[in-house]
Amino acid sequence: MRALNLMIGERNILCIDWDERSLRLLDARLARSRLRIAKAVHVPLPDDVSYRDPVSMGLFLKRTLVEHRIRTRRAIVDVPRQDVVLNLMSLPKGSIDEMSAMVHVQAAKELPFAKDQAVIDYAVVREREGGMCEVWVAAVRTAVLDRYQQVIAGAGLKLERVGLRPYANVASLVPDEIADQRTLMVDIGPGMTEICVIDSGRLVFSRAASVSIPREGLASSPEKPAVEKKTTETDDAIPFIDDRRPRVSPVEMLLIEVSRTVEAYRATSPGSTIDQIVLAGMMESDRSLVERFEERFGAPCRVYEMPSNLRWPGSSGEKEAAFSVVIGLAISTTAEGSLFFDFLHPKEPEAGQRVRQRQRPLLVATVAVFVGAAGLIAYSPIRHRKGEIARLQAIRTFKNENKDDRKEMLSQFKDYQAWQGKNVIWIDELMRLADAFPGNKEAYITKLEFNDKGKITVELAAKDEMVATMIVDKVAEIKDKKGQSVFTAKPGKDTDSTDNEYPVKDQVFIELESLAGQS
């Protein structure tokens, strides 16, 4: 995948990030693959502006651009961690189209909502031995994506990319400062705090935690509970007071949630230790919070500072922590597209993109890799078929006045229907097969072939020899609207594999009933 396409005539990009209390803007310019920051703006949201209302937020963004004389019209935004489903997957290495296909088939099985209600994208983390690689897969609801598009359109901007907030935070760090170290990055927001574990420059764990930060800041004390008054002077009942319940300060609540995140990460990577901590977002100028983190986690802690080559006139260390996300968005414009997320232009199989344009659900991934081969099978476009049928029907009506002509016309029409029956819309048939295949935890497809006679051969690597039998049983359950079987299937011969995780090589042979016996 390409990196963000920066046009020669317009190389400025506006990076935007906001929450319920403030808006951050970074006007950056790409010059010879290097970024230069022209202007950075951090403004609070007025009380009459709702950050969840696209119209209200769009108008406020537009006013802010005018007030600060920012003329850049190409924009990048990001989706926060709490608005995405994010999973780390291990997949066989392949081309972009092949990887996209595998991602889509696995994601469809793990999403808590319908796949056609979401946009799915992935970013490659690293390649491993044995032809495998790790990828982060993220899904965001289309309703969330629509809201961001409405805000940007309302501000009179052109949306170029929608990234992922945790990835932007990772990109904002200086590579040399996080290389060969395990870094804990805490991005503190007014309502949600994003916590990322970064191992040798790679995001390995990410979580959003609900921590309410008062407007007075992290240093404020928790509110004391109100004391109930006696209803009468003679009432000697002891009023209920919640004073005995421990009151947790914002700082302590933040430390608790970060501790939970670290422990959750250690459950997946036992014995891991944190080498350094970076704090970003809503930060006070004193060192009290830094000291609390160092005391709690036993690792050096610092407030985020932007790379020295990106500083703009008037920038100061006290304010830079709030700009980590927009700085990361700007830096990622120069990177290879497969290493970052873009929900506006997600990486997906070519066939899946065509289905989306037809407002159909995305084709399930693994088999979608091979849908391009369906173009080799001759069939006319649906629109052409409908037009031909209508023409033949009109001719038949006209010729029904004569018996002989009618017989000839019926014979032609029968021949046409027979011809039409030999042409299959493979996208629809492959979608029917989607649910019959298990996720990558049980098996993954290594090879798939099919021909114009309706025969499909599937080769897969599986956990055990029962996977192919399970697929055959599920294929047999697929029925059409009349309750008739659509496919017949049978398992092939299984053999041993050198892959310890998937020790069985197996085959499944599938035949499309509508083409069975046709030459």
ABEGO torsion letter per residue (X at the ends): XBBBBBBAABABBBBBBBBAABBBBBBBBBBGGBBBBABBBBBBBBAABBAABAAAAAAAAAAAAAAAGBABABBBBBBBAAABBBBBBBBBBBBAAAAAAAAAAAAAAABABBAAABBBBBBBABBBBGGBBBBBBBBBBAAAAAAAAAAAAAAGBBBABBBBAAAAAAAABBAAAABGBBBBBBBBBAABBBBBBBBGGBBABBBBBBBBBBAAEAABBBBBBBBBBBABAABABBBBBAAABBBBBAAAAAAAAAAAAAAAAAAABBGBBBABBBBBEBBBABAAAAAAAAAAAGBBBBBBBBBAAABBBGBBAAAAAAAAAAAAAAAAAABBAAABBBAABBBBBAAAAAAAAAGBBBBBAAAAAAAAAAAABBBBBAAAAAAAAAAAAAAAAAAAABAAAAAAAAAAAAAAAAAAAABBBAAAAAAAAAAABBBAAABBBABBBBBAAGBBBBBBBBABAAAAAAAAAAAAABBBAAGBBABBBBBBBBBBBABAABABBBBBBBBBAAABGBX
